[in-house]
Amino acid sequence: MLLCSMIGPGCLSPDGPEALDPSADDDGDGLPNGWEEERGLDPLNGSDGIVCHGMAEYCLRNYDNFTFPETHNSYATIEDGVWMAMNHYTALEAQWEGGIRAYMLDTHHLSKEDTDVEDVRFCHGDPDSTFLHPCIYSEVDAYAWLRQLGSLMNNSSGDVVSLLLENYVPGEHLEVLFNQTGILDRVFVHQPGQPWPSIGDMVLNGTDLVVYWDYQYDERYPWLHHAWTHSWDTPYGEQEQSEMSCRIGRGDGVQPVWHLNNWLSSIYGFADPVRAGQVNDYDTLLERALGCWEEVGDRPTFIAVDYWEDGEITNVTITLNKMSHWSDEVPAHP
């Protein structure tokens, strides 16, 4: 029998794979031997591993140490038939294929009279308006939208998705919505104050969806994380680029998960399609993200934009995710 010293440090002893250096990566798949062994993966088989957001190394990152591109009012698109107060040109499939992995959604009932569980829709507007219900402008079928999201997630394993709900329906209606669309089983439940898991563990455990809502915590629905307890955000909807800041908007600013809101509102209060390309420009957005990363001390978990098609939100996050600190040398433009 050959001795290990004769064939090099990467060889196996008679004791098997457990004799491998746990910090090494013997199969070259980007995952350390020890990490794979702890999760029942074969550290000597490069095909027995996982890839997260396009790279195996990202599986080792904690959820709060990654930057996800996010769309504001993700459903309010021309492709979805939204003809007023739209925020994007293209709908969910194009956003997904473009790399978007976090979505802001507004949940309403279809009208003041249609308030059953099957009447949950994605709409945008003032729910307290005396005359115009938010869904009168346009409405998107929440059940169909979430079913499509589940299908996209099933066909693209290795990515973690986050939803932020501006919610105006009862929690029990959301539970039915998520259950009937088949994605309730994949939600992750985070306990406040506890560290976030690695992206790889979330994927391997089948809990690759995190849901936040801006409603108060409800112990009946622990998977509906109160957004401003588990995260925080910057102010949003400024009318001038010079007004954008890294200040705390909602939440306490302590949580490591946070949203960098990056869109301008027109003088009419709607998303501004004219200047979206300006604030979503690669160099402009990257500079703002790095500046806020330095000021806050944590990388932005989400960067949310309007008209994601204008500018380079996904390329900015690709660059940021190649960096471990704001002061690192900035990688080449993707």
Helices and strands as residue ranges (DSSP letters): H 4-7, G 17-19, H 33-38, G 56-60, G 63-65, E 68-71, H 92-97, E 102-109, G 117-119, E 120-122, G 134-136, E 140-141, H 142-154, E 161-167, H 171-180, G 184-186, H 199-204, E 209-213, E 224-226, H 227-230, E 232-233, G 241-243, E 258-262, H 276-279, H 282-296, E 302-305, H 313-321
